Amino acid sequence: MERPVLVTGATGNTGRHVVAGLLAEGVPVRALVRRSDHGLPAGVEAVDGDIADPAAVARAAAGTRAAYLVWPLMTADGIGPVAAALARGAGRVVLLSAANAGSGDPGERGSAGEVEDAVRGSGASWTFLRVTGLAANALQWAAQVRTGTVRAPYGRARRSLVHERDVAAVAVRALLDGGHGGRAYLTTGPEAVSQREQVRILGEAVGVATRWEEQPRDEAAAELTAVFGGPGCAGAALTYWESLTGRPEEVSPDVERVLGRPALAFGEWARDRADDFR
Ligand SMILES: NC(=O)c1ccc[n+]([C@@H]2O[C@H](COP(=O)([O-])OP(=O)(O)OC[C@H]3O[C@@H](n4cnc5c(N)ncnc54)[C@H](OP(=O)(O)O)[C@@H]3O)[C@@H](O)[C@H]2O)c1
């Protein structure tokens, strides 16, 4: 029987599409899950366990042909033994990573950089999908879109958000095909769209009039500190978005190069997810 591909984060933003993409190609899928109500499609083999538990990851990876790794934790603590377990069991790892991990400045690489280093050092064949931002981040505005006004900071910040289906489509190619080992793909949308424009596009997709209301940085900092659990991450996020008001986030051709078709636009994502904003 064909060996399965292991998918971690299989219930999440990208993992669910990786599962669907593999099933569509007739590839057996095994998923590491921590909840019995995971709701994964019939035919997916679910293995219980926590991503931070190397023994559980080793059980899930045994006999697989490749693994999609989502490391959803705030720090890289514990990634070493998990990466080693994936190297032994799956041999090939496709990692959902972050664009800053590719920074030439070691201080900017953050925990995503440490996770990459562990996977690279594990002995597995690796592919990194370095995401600038997922379009699913726009879900944070869902409640406000319903009211017609989104109050948030830096409306002029231009972001190259990527549709999660594109991240997954690239992952599926890297999991199944040759030629992707040792490659880091900057995984972005096809253009950088300002946050104010994103809100307009969302309104258009939902069929309601929406407007952007610029939120002062201090007010946003207080809200984000509560979300991130500390002022450090909140301040870093705000400073990054502020920088994108002058210089738009990078747009990369990597998705199109791997898939042989253009990356999906933010408007496509908005139409796909319009019900989440109704
Ligand atoms: N959001 C962005 O714009 C962005 C940008 C760059 C990089 N990234 C990277 O994307 C990753 C997170 O992706 P996401 O925000 O889209 O999240 P997500 O994949 O939608 O959600 C996390 C997934 O991991 C699972 N999970 C969480 N904790 C787990 C645990 N302890 N053991 C086993 N499974 C666990 C969750 O399962 P349950 O169903 O059980 O909760 C869910 O399937 C991070 O590595 C982050 O660095 C995100």
The ligand as an ORCA input file, in Angstrom:
! r2SCAN-3c Opt
* xyz 0 1
  N      -0.839     33.991     10.302
  C       0.124     34.471      9.537
  O      -0.021     35.472      8.842
  C       1.445     33.774      9.504
  C       2.525     34.390      8.848
  C       3.755     33.731      8.808
  C       3.872     32.490      9.412
  N       2.820     31.932     10.039
  C       3.025     30.639     10.705
  O       1.878     29.846     10.620
  C       1.826     28.983     11.747
  C       0.446     29.049     12.374
  O      -0.494     28.990     11.347
  P      -1.949     29.568     11.555
  O      -1.903     30.843     12.331
  O      -2.594     29.569     10.215
  O      -2.626     28.495     12.506
  P      -3.505     27.256     12.089
  O      -2.721     26.337     11.231
  O      -4.823     27.729     11.551
  O      -3.802     26.597     13.501
  C      -2.906     25.805     14.216
  C      -3.065     24.314     13.872
  O      -2.169     23.585     14.698
  C      -2.913     22.746     15.554
  N      -2.308     22.792     16.866
  C      -2.171     23.879     17.663
  N      -1.510     23.537     18.787
  C      -1.248     22.217     18.700
  C      -0.613     21.292     19.536
  N      -0.098     21.678     20.726
  N      -0.505     20.009     19.135
  C      -1.035     19.608     17.949
  N      -1.647     20.442     17.092
  C      -1.757     21.733     17.474
  C      -4.311     23.274     15.590
  O      -5.180     22.211     15.914
  P      -6.538     22.380     16.791
  O      -7.652     22.224     15.807
  O      -6.476     21.264     17.759
  O      -6.491     23.743     17.431
  C      -4.446     23.760     14.156
  O      -4.710     22.661     13.296
  C       2.918     29.424     12.690
  O       4.025     28.571     12.545
  C       3.259     30.803     12.181
  O       4.607     31.148     12.432
  C       1.613     32.535     10.113
*
